[in-house]
Amino acid sequence: MTTIDELDRGIVHALHVDGRAPFSRIAKVLGVSNQTVARRYRRLRTEAGLRVVGSSHLEHDNHTRWLVRLGATTAAARTVAQSLARRSDTSWIKLLSGGTEILLIVRTARPNDEAQSLLLQQIPRAAGVTTVSAHYVLHTYLGGPTPWRGQAATLTDHQQRQLAPAHARPVSGHAVSAADDALLTALQADGRAGLPQLAAATGWSAATVARRLAELRAREEVFFDVKIDEALFGVTVQALLWMSVPPGLLDRVGADLARHPELAFVLATTGPSNLVAQAMCADPAALHRYLTTRLGRIDGITALEVTPVLVTVKAAGHLSTELPRGPRSTTE
């Protein structure tokens, strides 16, 4: 069984601060050799599913994200989930509720007839799908560029300042657009991909890739997230929390929840459950304590549904059941 120590946790936290930080800079901050960081990184990548994923901000890009809940028969749920996981426009596919419910996020360009077809025609007609509900993701209170605190609690403030990427000001260049889709797709597959790899994926020169990536990062339109087996950080129970909150209280409750270390993301969506969060807990008793002693004391939550996560089929850009080791990145 894979285990991690304080150095491994430091490397994961460092990648949360800057997903493309060279190993040499991480090594200097952690007080170890470049070779040690590289060796630990490769071990975590091979044995613990460590991945750095590049993404664009919900509020900044020209895409819409839908949070989709599917009811399915027990026999069909895993097959449907795996089929959806092979699509490039899906992420965060999870089996819930005894294996009879699927949660996924669909990312679509605006406007996009293919997305409408997926949501309104293809999914409802899939064999074994019994119910479909789709909701716009309107706002992110926690998640995206803000990592789950359980994976980002090792480095000191001084170490984080040393690792934080420096971006030149004033910021030039235009906002993220459809022209950046190939770059964003490549970064989602491997946020640490080197410039030659990104150039091949986009058809641009390496210099153009470097300049455009620097522009997007300086404008804070692209961020880098870190994916790794949460069990290594003591999490054995995950659950989706579907909350109903009066619109006038939504921002206050969302901001309050964003400060809870037990939560990995908090999203405002359309629909009767207009605030959705994911809880990360050590065991069922810890989840019960969180629900009763913290969440239950927040005024404004009028209804709550808790659905346990059985398995994550796909995270951001990666099939969780298929984690091949990719080519060594030039940022290593």
HELIX and SHEET records of a PDB file:
HELIX    1   1 GLU A    6  VAL A   17  1                                  12    
HELIX    2   2 PHE A   23  LEU A   30  1                                   8    
HELIX    3   3 ASN A   34  GLU A   47  1                                  14    
HELIX    4   4 THR A   74  ALA A   85  1                                  12    
HELIX    5   5 SER A   97  GLY A   99  5                                   3    
HELIX    6   6 ASP A  113  SER A  117  1                                   5    
HELIX    7   7 LEU A  118  GLN A  122  3                                   5    
HELIX    8   8 ILE A  123  ARG A  125  1                                   3    
HELIX    9   9 ARG A  149  GLN A  151  5                                   3    
HELIX   10  10 ASP A  157  LEU A  163  1                                   7    
HELIX   11  11 ALA A  178  ASP A  180  5                                   3    
HELIX   12  12 ASP A  181  ALA A  189  1                                   9    
HELIX   13  13 LEU A  195  THR A  202  1                                   8    
HELIX   14  14 ALA A  206  ALA A  218  1                                  13    
HELIX   15  15 GLU A  230  PHE A  233  5                                   4    
HELIX   16  16 PRO A  247  LEU A  249  5                                   3    
HELIX   17  17 LEU A  250  LEU A  257  1                                   8    
HELIX   18  18 PRO A  284  THR A  293  1                                  10    
HELIX   19  19 LEU A  295  ARG A  297  5                                   3    
SHEET    1   A 2 ARG A  51  SER A  56  0                                        
SHEET    2   A 2 VAL A 222  LYS A 227 -1                                        
SHEET    1   B 9 HIS A  63  ALA A  72  0                                        
SHEET    2   B 9 GLU A 101  ALA A 109 -1                                        
SHEET    3   B 9 THR A  90  LEU A  96 -1                                        
SHEET    4   B 9 ALA A 303  LYS A 314 -1                                        
SHEET    5   B 9 VAL A 237  SER A 244 -1                                        
SHEET    6   B 9 LEU A 275  CYS A 281 -1                                        
SHEET    7   B 9 LEU A 263  THR A 269 -1                                        
SHEET    8   B 9 VAL A 129  LEU A 142 -1                                        
SHEET    9   B 9 HIS A  63  ALA A  72 -1                                        
END                                                                             
